[in-house]
């Protein structure tokens, strides 16, 4: 499971497809017998840096953050995370550990604004950051995963089997 976790983490951090609107900060993996494997990925929102001010937006600049992280940008963010995950599974499905029939393969993206510290203290999040905070959960059952690994499902067919929850 550790090889799968490290490979997924590196793949997302070095993703060369359409730019992710996130910074991949880390990946954790857990296995619960009877439930399956869950990879939890900390994917903080990309910070906005204005060239003219050379600083990050925080409190007082919530209008710009709200404008940039519109519902359309958040949907694009989710779409790109799922696209990167699907490509990882196409390229590295042989790295995934074996699971029993009743288990699932699940990936959880925890998306939120990154904490920023100044003088050792965490600066409060910008107003509206709760609208940019969510979990994107992608799940596959073991049968579909095994059929994909064995060539019984194409990548497109496998990607259609995904169950996506947005919390």
C-alpha positions as CSV (number, residue, x, y, z in Angstrom):
1,X,0.0,0.0,0.0
2,X,2.9,2.3,0.7
3,X,4.2,2.1,-2.9
4,X,0.7,3.0,-4.2
5,X,0.5,6.0,-1.8
6,X,3.9,7.3,-2.8
7,X,3.3,6.7,-6.5
8,X,-0.1,8.5,-6.4
9,X,1.4,11.4,-4.4
10,X,4.3,11.9,-6.8
11,X,2.1,11.5,-9.9
12,X,-0.2,14.3,-8.7
13,X,2.6,16.6,-7.6
14,X,4.3,16.1,-11.0
15,X,1.0,16.1,-13.0
16,X,1.7,17.5,-16.5
17,X,-1.8,17.7,-17.8
18,X,-4.1,20.7,-17.6
19,X,-2.9,22.7,-14.6
20,X,-4.5,21.6,-11.3
21,X,-5.9,24.5,-9.4
22,X,-4.6,22.9,-6.2
23,X,-1.3,22.3,-4.5
24,X,-0.9,18.6,-3.5
25,X,0.5,18.7,0.0
26,X,0.4,15.1,1.0
27,X,-1.3,11.7,0.7
28,X,-2.3,9.3,3.4
29,X,-3.4,5.7,2.9
30,X,-5.6,3.5,5.2
31,X,-6.9,0.0,4.8
32,X,-9.9,-1.4,6.8
33,X,-10.7,-5.0,6.3
34,X,-14.1,-5.4,4.7
35,X,-14.2,-1.7,3.6
36,X,-11.1,-1.3,1.4
37,X,-8.4,1.2,0.8
38,X,-8.8,5.0,1.2
39,X,-6.2,7.4,-0.1
40,X,-6.8,10.9,1.4
41,X,-5.1,13.7,-0.4
42,X,-4.6,17.1,1.0
43,X,-5.1,19.4,-2.0
44,X,-5.1,23.0,-0.9
45,X,-6.5,25.7,-3.1
46,X,-3.9,27.5,-5.3
47,X,-3.0,30.8,-3.8
48,X,-3.4,34.0,-5.9
49,X,-0.4,36.2,-6.2
50,X,-0.7,39.6,-7.8
51,X,2.4,40.6,-9.7
52,X,1.8,44.3,-8.9
53,X,1.5,43.8,-5.1
54,X,3.7,40.8,-4.7
55,X,1.6,39.3,-1.9
56,X,-1.0,36.7,-1.2
57,X,-4.7,37.7,-0.7
58,X,-6.0,37.1,2.7
59,X,-8.5,39.1,4.9
60,X,-9.5,42.3,3.2
61,X,-9.2,40.8,-0.2
62,X,-12.0,38.4,0.0
63,X,-13.8,39.9,-3.0
64,X,-10.9,38.9,-5.3
65,X,-10.7,35.4,-3.8
66,X,-14.5,35.0,-4.2
67,X,-14.3,36.3,-7.8
68,X,-11.5,33.9,-8.7
69,X,-12.9,30.9,-6.9
70,X,-16.3,31.2,-8.6
71,X,-18.5,28.1,-8.9
72,X,-17.2,27.6,-12.4
73,X,-13.6,27.6,-11.2
74,X,-14.5,25.1,-8.4
75,X,-16.2,22.8,-10.9
76,X,-13.1,23.0,-13.2
77,X,-10.9,22.3,-10.1
78,X,-13.0,19.1,-9.4
79,X,-12.9,18.0,-13.0
80,X,-9.1,18.4,-13.2
81,X,-8.6,16.5,-10.0
82,X,-10.7,13.6,-11.3
83,X,-9.0,13.6,-14.7
84,X,-5.6,13.4,-13.0
85,X,-6.8,10.5,-10.8
86,X,-8.3,8.7,-13.8
87,X,-5.0,9.0,-15.7
88,X,-3.1,7.7,-12.6
89,X,-5.3,4.6,-12.6
90,X,-4.8,4.1,-16.3
91,X,-1.0,4.2,-16.0
92,X,-0.4,2.7,-12.5
93,X,-3.3,0.3,-11.8
94,X,-0.8,-2.5,-11.4
95,X,0.6,-0.7,-8.3
96,X,-2.7,-1.0,-6.4
97,X,-2.9,-3.7,-3.7
98,X,-5.2,-6.6,-4.0
99,X,-8.6,-6.2,-2.2
100,X,-11.3,-8.7,-1.3
101,X,-14.6,-8.7,-3.3
102,X,-16.6,-6.7,-0.7
103,X,-14.0,-3.9,-0.5
104,X,-13.8,-0.6,-2.4
105,X,-11.0,1.6,-3.7
106,X,-11.6,5.2,-2.6
107,X,-9.8,8.4,-3.1
108,X,-10.7,11.5,-1.0
109,X,-9.5,15.0,-2.0
110,X,-9.6,17.4,1.0
111,X,-9.7,20.8,-0.6
112,X,-9.4,24.0,1.4
113,X,-7.4,27.2,1.6
114,X,-3.8,26.7,2.8
115,X,-3.0,28.0,6.3
116,X,-0.6,31.0,6.1
117,X,1.5,31.9,9.1
118,X,3.0,35.2,9.9
119,X,5.4,35.6,12.8
120,X,4.6,32.0,13.8
121,X,0.8,32.7,14.0
122,X,-1.8,31.4,11.7
123,X,-3.5,34.2,9.8
124,X,-7.3,33.8,9.8
125,X,-8.8,32.5,6.6
126,X,-10.2,34.9,4.1
127,X,-13.9,35.5,4.3
128,X,-15.8,33.0,2.1
129,X,-13.1,30.3,2.4
130,X,-15.8,27.9,3.5
131,X,-17.2,28.1,0.0
132,X,-13.9,26.8,-1.3
133,X,-13.6,24.0,1.3
134,X,-15.0,20.6,0.3
135,X,-14.2,16.9,-0.1
136,X,-14.3,15.2,-3.4
137,X,-14.7,11.5,-3.0
138,X,-14.2,9.0,-5.9
139,X,-15.0,5.3,-5.4
140,X,-14.7,2.1,-7.4
141,X,-15.8,-1.4,-6.5
142,X,-13.1,-4.1,-6.6
143,X,-14.8,-6.0,-9.4
144,X,-14.6,-3.0,-11.7
145,X,-11.0,-2.4,-10.7
146,X,-10.0,-6.0,-11.4
147,X,-11.9,-6.0,-14.7
148,X,-9.9,-2.9,-15.7
149,X,-6.6,-4.4,-14.6
150,X,-7.4,-7.6,-16.6
151,X,-8.4,-5.6,-19.7
152,X,-12.1,-6.6,-19.5
153,X,-12.9,-2.9,-19.2
154,X,-11.4,-0.1,-21.3
155,X,-10.2,3.1,-19.5
156,X,-13.4,4.9,-20.7
157,X,-15.6,2.1,-19.4
158,X,-13.8,2.0,-16.1
159,X,-14.0,5.8,-15.7
160,X,-17.8,5.6,-16.3
161,X,-18.0,3.2,-13.2
162,X,-16.7,5.9,-10.9
163,X,-19.0,7.0,-8.0
164,X,-18.3,10.6,-7.2
165,X,-19.5,12.3,-4.0
166,X,-19.0,16.0,-3.4
167,X,-19.3,16.9,0.3
